[in-house]
Amino acid sequence: MGASTISDYHAGLAEPDRAICDRLRQEIDAGLPAAEAKMWYAHPVWFLEGNPIVGYSKLKDCVRLIFWSGQSFDAPGLQPTGTFKAAEARFTDVGEIDSAALAAWLEDSRRIRWDYKNITKRKGRLERLF
């Protein structure tokens, strides 16, 4: 069975992945203080008004940070991923995390959002919220 809390998720990681996730969690919590953080589909995810905003997961060779609306962000540095509006950054060492870039992405994530919460109701069509 998977981790039931974000702390449990981190505890199950080896170094340096735990250091990366600890740093991401700290900066996301600081940058999105109004967000609800929880485990979602076995990974840490932060939500605003019921919409997934940002999360991360351990992949085979890195930790992937994903912003659900990241392809619409003004701040550079994220790579498109998936079939909707998501974008990602990947890390293999905590030293690769650029705090200024992450702060800019978090700022964009508050102001630029697509409505993933209602995507099923809209039969796979996304609408921009902000």
C-alpha positions, 0 to 999 in steps of 0.5 A: 500500500502507498503512503497515506501522507506526504511525510510518509511519502518522503520517508519512503524515499532514498537520498538524494530524492528525499532532499529534493522532495523536502525542499520542493515541499518547503518552497511550495508550502511557502509559495502557496500558503492557501493551497490544500496539500494531500496525497492524490493518486499516490503522489503529493499534490497541492490544490487551490479551490479543488483544482490540482496546481502543483505536485511531484513524484519520484520517477526511475531516474529523477523527481518530476515537479509538475504544474497542471497549468504550466504550459500557460505560465509566463515564467520560463523553464518548464517543459510541456508534458501530457496532452493538456496544459501541464508542464514539468521540471526534473531534478536529480539533485537538490542543488538543481532546484532554482528557488527564484524560478520555482517562486516564479512558477508558483506565482504564475500558478496562483494567477494562471489556472485551467479548470481540471476539477471539471474536466470530466464533466466537460468531457475532456475540455479544459476551460481557463479560470484565470 
